[in-house]
């Protein structure tokens, strides 16, 4: 049986841990509501932009860059629309910088490794663009098993998702795609569902096809308005394509942040509850041990007194 001192030390340790888990739960709960509101507010714009982008592509016949001024890879929209034989695939993996978020990062990393294995079996090399310290640490050890490598890492963009951060990611991805270093790009992220659940999924962003998930809006039997382009369709597409890709990445960052906070809040709530259960068990054990020690002392005192009287 443990001594009173050992049990008391364990109780103090669990109490200290519980204070931390409760604080982390409160912080996550305060942030997750804001993140949830931001995600829900951005989804209608993402749906409409995806819908408009598909109609725009349907209205344009031949893509040409002959009249365009191209300063960056992201400006070369005709190349971003080309579908090539996939020899090298790029994976933009979105994880968090911090742990203690339940199975959040583990789920994303597991899905990433499974995707890398699928590509490896088909003879396709994968290049990784990893957001978040947890993904960097985990995939750095595993990437070499599947003929893969981490090309770029990003730490700050997930802490506070912004259009500027998303644009930085998109410019790197477009540069790799236009220079033929990769032939296909997917995002591995999470889709926020509610405070208690989320799910991991793939979003294919290059070559451009328009979103093929529940952001896509079908327009069957709906009469679409006639589109007119000024100055011309190619200059319009050169502006819309970077906006469209950037918005997809930005939406993925928002979804990931909300999922991470919700997962952390749930994990810290469970940890606080477990700590409370452990404290109850230890308190009972402490009381039993203390009672046993007192009883033993009484017996010893009584035995000593009887011996003197005898």
N, C-alpha and C positions, 0 to 999 in steps of 0.2 A: 504494500500500500504506500502511496506517495506521502511524503511528509507535509505538514501544514504549510511550511515555507514554500515548498515546490508548487503546491496547489494555489497558494496566494499569488505567487509569481506568474503562473499561467493565467489566472483571472485578470491580473493587471495587464498582461500582454494582450489578451483577447479584448479587453475594454479599449485599449489604445488602438487596436486594429479596427474595432467597431466605430470609433470616432472618425477614423479616416474614411471608411466605407460610407458612413452616413453623410459626411461632408461631400464626398465625390458624387453621391446620389443626388444631393441637393443642387450641386453645381450643374450636373447633367440635366436634371429636371428643369432648371431655369433656362438652360440653353436650348433644349430640345423643342420646346414650344415655339420659340422664335424660328428655329430651323425648319420645323414642320410648316409653319405659316409661309416661310419663304419658298419652300418647295411647291406647296399647293398654289401659291400665287404665280409662280413661274411656269407651271404646266400649261395653262391655256395659251400663253404666248408661244411656247415650244410647239404645241399642236398646230397653231395657226401658221407659224413659220414653216413647219414641215409640209403642211397642206399647200401653202403658197409656192414653196420651192418645187414641189412635184408638178404643180400646174405650169410653173415657169419652164421646167425642163420639157414638159409635153408640148409646149408652144414653140420651142426652139428646135429647128431641124438639125443643122450642122454646126458643130462647135469649132470655133476658129480663134486663134490668138494672133493672127496676122496684123490686126489693127490695134492691138492692145499694147500698153506700156507695162512691162513686167519687171518689177524691182525685187520682188520676193517670190519664193516658191508658192506661197498661198495665193498669189495673184494669177498664177497659171492655171486657171480653172479647167481648160480643155484637158490638160494632163491629169488632173484630179478626177476627171470623169472617165478616163480610160480604164477598161477592165483588161488585166494582163494575166498571163499564166502565173500562178502563185508558186514561187520558189522560196521566197522569204516572207514571213508574216510578222507584223508588228503587233504587240499587245500592250495597250496602255492599262496598267494595273493600278487601281485606286484603293489604297489601304490608309490606315491612320498612323499618326506619329506616336500615339500613346497606346498602352495596353490597358488591361483591366476593363475590357469591353466584351466580356463573354467570348463567344465563338466567332465574333465579327471578322477579325483578321484571318483566323484559321479557315473560315469558309471561303474567303476570297482566294487565299493562297492555295487551298486544295483545288478549287475550280481552275485556277491558273495552271497548276501542275498537270491537271488532267488534260487541259487544252494543249499544253506543250507536248505532252505524251502523244496525243492524237496527231499533231503536226509531225512529230518526229517519226512516227510509224509510216506516214505518207511521204517521207523524204523531204519535208519542208522545214527549213530553219526558222527559228523565231528570235526576234530581237525585242527586248523588254524595255518599256518606258515606265518606270515605277514611281508612283506617288505615295509618300508616307514611309517613315522609318521602319515600321514593322514589316512592310513588304520587301524593303531593301535588304534587311537583315536575313529574312527567311529565304528569299529567292537567290541571294548571292551564293548560298551554299548548294542550292538545288539546280540552278540553271545549267550548269555544265553537264548534267546527266542527260539532257535532251538536246544537245547541240545548240544551246541558247546562250545569250549573253545579255547583261544589263547595259543598255546604251546610254540612257539618260535617267537621272534621278531628280525628284522634286520633293522638297520638304515643306516649304511655306504655303503652297497653294491650297492645301487641304484644311489648314487651320482657320482660314477665313476666305472661302471661295469667292472669286470675283471674276468679272469678264476679262480683266487684264491678265490674271493668272491663267485663265483658260486660253486666251490668245497666245500666250507664251508657249503653252503645250502644243497648240495647233500649228504654230509656225515650225516647231521642231518636227512634228509628224509630217507636215506637208513637204518640208525639205527632204526628208528621207524618202517620201513617196515619189516626188518629182524626179529625184536623182536616181531612181530605180534601186535604191538600197532595200526597199521593201515593196511588196506587190499587193499587200492587203493590210488593213489596220482595224483592230477590234478594241473596244473598251471592255474591261472586266470590272464591273462595279456592282453596287447593290441598288435595288429599287425599294424605296421607303414605302411601307404599306400603312402602318399605324404605330402607335407607341410601343406595341408589343411584338411587332413582326416586321420583317423585311426579307427580301430574297435576292440572291446573286444571279447575275445574268450577263450575256454578251450583247454589246451594241456594235454592229459593223458600221464604220464611218467612212472608210475609203476602200475601194472606189465608191464615189457617191451614188447612192441609189434612192435616197429618201429613207426615213425611218420605217422599219418594217415591224415595229412592235405596237403597243397600244397607244403610242403617241400619234400613229398614222391615222388619218381620218379618211374613210372611203367616201367617194362622192358619186356613187351610182345613182342614176336617174335624177341627178341635179344639174341644172343648166348653169354652166360656169360662164362668167363674164368674159368678153373678148379682151385679150391683153394687147396693149400697144406699148412699144418700147421707145424711150427717148433718153439719150441720143440714138442708141441701138441696143439690140438684145445682148450683144457680147459684153458691152461695158456694164450693163445691168447685172449680168451674171457674174462678172468679175467682182462686183461689190457684194452681191448676195451670197455667193459661195463661201467666202471667209466668214461672213456673219452666221451662216447656217451651221458650218462645222464648229465654230467657236461656241455657238449656243448649245450644241449637243454636248460638248465637253463640259461646259459650264453647268448644264443640267445634271450631268453625271456626278460632278463634284458636289452639287447641292444634295442630290439623293444620297450620296455616300456619307456626307456629314450628318444628315438627319438620322440615317440608319446607325451610324457609329454612336451618336449621343443616346439614341433610344436603347441600343444594346448595352451601353455602359450603365444607363440608369437602371435597367432591369437586372444587370449583373450585380451592381452595388446594392440594390434592394435585397436580392437573394443573399448576398454576403452578409449584410446587416442582420437579416433574419437568422442565418446560420450562426452568427456570432452570439446572438441572443440565446439560442438553444444551447450552445456550448457553455455559456455563462450559467445558465440554469443548472446544467448537469454538474459543472464544477462547483457551484455553490452548494448543491446537495452533497457532493463528495466531501467538500470542505467541512460542512456541518457534521457529517457522520464521523469524519476523522477526528474533529475537535471533540465531539461527544465521547468517542472511544478513548481519546487521550485523557479527558477529565475523569471518565469512569475508572480508567486504569490507575490514575493518581489517587482517587478515593479508595480504591481497593488496597493500594500500597499503604496509604495512611492508616486505614482500618487494620490491616494486617500487622503493621508496626505497633499500633496501640495495643492490640490483642496480645502481641508477643511480650510487651512490657508488663501488662496486667497478669499474664500467665506466669 
